[in-house]
Amino acid sequence: MLFHGHDESSTNREMIDWYKYKVETIKDAYDKGLKNCQMLAPSIQKDLTKACAEEVTAVIMDEIHGRSFSVLVDESRDVSIKVQMAMVLRVCE
């Protein structure tokens, strides 16, 4: 059996249900863990965002290696008035 990527198809769901049926600790962890790990606290979201930003920044800085670059940042709101931000990084050879 292969598992690859984020698959929410019915066959993947059936595999998870089968595994939960076979292993009680997996069932408990899967059923209870989803309720406990919602990461809704602002401090947790801030920490996760900061960690992701640091990792992305490190990769970008490694790729740039002292070359010239420009950054374009655009903010927009969708129909539900949620703010979305797009970023483009252009590196000159």
N, C-alpha and C positions, 0 to 999 in steps of 0.2 A: 504494500500500500504506500502510495506516495502522497505527501502533504506538501503543497507548495503555495505560497502567497496567502492572500486573504480570500478564502472561499466560503461563501455563505450558501452554497447550493444545497439542495436537499440531501444529496449523498454525503456531503461533509457533515451535515447536521446529524444524519443517521449514524455516522461513525462515532461522533462525540457521544450520542445517546447510548450506543452499544458499549463504549468504553466506560461510561458512568455506571451502566448496569453491572459490568464485570468487576469493577474496583470501587469499593465503598468510599475509600478516602478521596478518590478523584471526584466522586459524586458530591461529597460534602464540600470539597474545595471549590468545585465549579458552581454549585448552587448557592453557597454562602459567600464565596469570594466576590462574586459579581455585585452583591449588595454592599459589601464592605469597602470595595476599592472603586469608588466613583470619582475620586480626585476632584471634588467640587470646591474644596477650600481654596480661597484666593492665594494663600501662602504656598500651597502645593502646586497650583497652576503656575505661580510666579517662578518657583524653583525649577519646574519642568521646562518652562519657556527659556529661562536663563541657561540651563544646561544644554538645551538644543541650540540656542544662539551661540554659545561658546564653541560647541563642536563644529557648527557650520562655519563660524568665523575662522577657526583654526584651519579647516580644509581650504577655504577660499584664500586665506593668506599664504598657505603653502603653494597653491596653484599660481597665484599672482607673481610671487618671487621678485618684487621690486619693479614690475612693469607698470605702465600707466593704465588706469582704469577709471570708469565712471559708474555711478549708481543712479538708477531711476526708481523712484518710489511713488506709487499712485494709490490713493485711498478712494474708495467708493462705497456706496451703501446700496444694498439690494432692496427688494420690495418690502421686506419685513424690517427695514431700517437697521439691519445688522451691518456693521462696518467691516469691510474687507480691505486688505492691503496687498498690493502686488509689488514685487521688487525685481528689478533687472540689473544684473551686473555685467558690464561690458569690459573685457580686457583687451587691450591693444597689443598686438605682437610687435 
